[in-house]
Amino acid sequence: MYCVRWKNPRNYSLIHADFVPENLMTDGDTVRLLDFDDAGFGWHMFELATALYFVLREPDYETAKTALTEGYCQLRLLKHEDLQLLETFLTARGFTYLGWIQDRQETETARELTTDLISRACHQAEKYLSQST
C-alpha cells in the first residue's frame, strides 16, 4: 500500500478527481475535460481508477486501461509500482461512490444509481480481496 513517504509530486498532485465520460467534451480531435468541482490534490492512480471504474466490466476493459495509461503517462510518469496499485485504487474509488450515494440519498440521481454502485463496489472489493490472498 502507498505510504506517506512515497507521496511526492510525481505521484500526488492536482487531479480532476471526476475524470468520467460525462465530463469530456470533444471538438474534432480535441478532447476537453469539464466540471472541476471535485478537483484537488490526490493520487494520480486515483485519477486513473476514476476514469476506468465504469468500464471495468466491459469486454474491452484491458484495451481501455492500456490506452488510458499510455496516454496519461505521456504527461505524468507513472512507475511500475504505481501501476501495480490500480486494483487498490479501483477499490477505493468504489467506496467513495458508496459515500457519494450515502451523502445524497434524498436525491433521485443517488436513488437511481444506488443498486449499480453497490454492485460495482462489491464486485471490485471481491476482486481485490481475491487477488490479495
Buried (B, 14 or more C-beta within 10 A) or exposed (E): EBEEEBEEEEBBBEBBBBBBEEBEEEEEEEEEEEBEEBBEEBBBBBBBBBBBBBBBEEEEEEEBBEEBBEEBBEEBEBEEEBEEBBBBBBBBBBEBBBEBBEEBEEEEEBEEBBEEBBEBBEEBBEBBEEEEE
